[in-house]
Amino acid sequence: MRLEKRTIAIGILLLVLLCGCSTAAYLTRLGYGQAKVLLLSRSNEVVFTDPSMSQETKDRIQFVLEVKQFAQEEIGLKKTESYSRYFEVDEGALLYVISACPKDSLSPYKWRFPLVGEMSYKGFFSLDRAQKEREKLEREGFDTCLRRACAYSTLGWFKDPIYSTMLDQKRAIIAQIVIHELTHTTLFIKDHLEFNEQMATFMGDQGAIDFFLERSGRDSSDHRDASNVLHDDLVFGTFIHGTCAEVQRLYERDLTREKKLQLREGIFREAKQGFRRLKAQLKTPLYLGFEDEELNNAVLLSYWQYTGQLELFKELHRRLGEDLGKMLAFLKDVERSGEDPWKSVQRRLYGQER
């Protein structure tokens, strides 16, 4: 699963979360966590000369810098001083992310923050705090989902370091993470979290493929790994989109809430069976954890948020000559227009909204 097995990066602006927080305690804890990251990170130059650091870690930091250079020069992502420092995560995950959803609806629970607008997840540096937030939401009757993240973007407000948890991944995933997060720094459309995440997912996936194609060639193992990641994101995204559509049709029926909750369990069981058949098409272990998930609305949306309509971005990329730079320019125009980005992309592809 993207946030568990792959622990993919999420785009979250901690600064405005601090400003928008409704409780002083949450503000203080988040502020402490971000301050720790900023104060305890070390410059790459210091790390490179530290004899206690492994050569593998140093090589992977250098690899991140090479991906960053490619993303900025070849794709046109924003030039930034992020990844000029390194932060060692003590233990566990870098960040714990909570999301929630009503039991009879696929409309996510949302928190609203300044600048970025509505967000359907909330980040914690402490697992204990995240679990308490989860328990609170469950007492209020919501489905919940708790995931781990190995990186996050502050959208340019701070110089994001390279996190040790990023470097634990395969090279294809590291490249995807870097380009994913630099996409967030370059372009983040207010109040459209799902669009932002799926856009960054595709940019990261395809950007990693392009990077390895230029760096090591089409027949390299890295290029193959990156291609397999995009393949599985597309295949699983189509699967999860269909599952969510079926659940949504149930919730729109004129039934009692109790009946809907009863019938959804059948859809969840069918989804597990469908995934067992789907596994034969997958080329990576990224989504194998789905089979063991305890499904609910929040869990389904946590998958959909990153991959649910990824095919739209693939088709947009094809229509624009398979050029990520042109795709980025188009998406910037969408941001400037102030229109609903999903509708803008659909009009570009099909001449009308679907």
HUHUHU-V774966 format. One record per pair of residues at least 4 apart in sequence whose C-alpha atoms are under 6 Angstrom apart, sorted by sequence separation. I is the first residue (numbers start at 1). J is the second residue. D is the distance in whole Angstrom. If there is no record, write none. Layout:
# HUHUHU-V774966
I_J_D, I_J_D
This chain:
# HUHUHU-V774966
1_5_5, 2_6_5, 3_7_4, 16_20_6, 17_21_6, 27_31_6, 31_35_6, 35_39_6, 36_40_6, 37_41_6, 69_73_6, 70_74_5, 71_75_5, 72_76_5, 113_117_5, 138_142_5, 154_158_6, 169_173_6, 176_180_6, 183_187_6, 184_188_6, 195_199_6, 200_204_6, 202_206_6, 203_207_6, 211_215_6, 212_216_5, 213_217_4, 216_220_6, 232_236_6, 233_237_6, 237_241_6, 270_274_6, 295_299_6, 301_305_6, 304_308_4, 318_322_5, 324_328_6, 346_350_6, 347_351_4, 2_7_6, 3_8_5, 72_77_5, 112_117_5, 137_142_6, 169_174_6, 213_218_5, 218_223_6, 317_322_5, 347_352_4, 2_8_6, 21_27_6, 71_77_6, 112_118_4, 124_130_6, 347_353_6, 72_79_6, 101_108_4, 111_118_6, 346_353_5, 101_109_5, 111_119_5, 18_27_5, 100_109_5, 110_119_5, 110_120_4, 343_353_6, 109_120_6, 212_223_5, 209_223_6, 150_165_5, 150_166_6, 183_200_6, 209_226_5, 209_227_6, 272_291_6, 180_200_5, 180_201_6, 99_121_5, 98_121_5, 98_122_5, 180_204_4, 97_122_6, 179_204_5, 205_230_5, 97_123_5, 96_123_6, 96_124_5, 153_181_6, 176_204_4, 95_124_6, 155_184_6, 156_185_5, 176_205_5, 95_125_5, 155_185_4, 176_208_5, 175_208_5, 103_142_6, 44_84_6, 102_142_5, 103_143_6, 44_85_5, 101_142_5, 102_143_6, 43_85_4, 101_143_5, 42_85_5, 100_143_5, 41_85_6, 42_86_5, 100_144_4, 41_86_5, 99_144_6, 41_87_4, 99_145_5, 98_145_6, 98_146_5, 97_146_6, 97_147_5, 232_282_6, 96_147_6, 96_148_5, 95_148_6, 172_225_6, 95_149_5, 172_226_5, 93_148_6, 228_283_6, 94_150_5, 241_308_5, 237_307_4, 237_308_5, 117_190_5, 118_191_5, 116_190_5, 117_191_5, 86_161_5, 89_164_6, 85_161_5, 86_162_5, 87_163_5, 88_164_5, 82_159_4, 83_160_6, 81_159_6, 82_160_5, 83_161_5, 82_161_6, 83_162_5, 20_113_5, 20_114_6, 16_114_6, 78_186_5, 198_306_5, 77_186_6, 197_306_5, 198_307_6, 194_305_5, 9_149_6, 8_149_6, 9_150_6, 11_152_5, 12_153_6, 13_154_4, 7_149_5, 9_151_5, 10_152_5, 11_153_5, 12_154_6, 7_150_5, 9_152_5, 3_147_6, 3_148_6, 145_298_5, 144_298_5, 145_299_5, 143_298_6, 9_177_6, 101_298_5, 100_298_5, 75_324_6, 76_325_6, 75_325_5, 5_286_6, 1_286_5, 1_287_4, 1_289_5
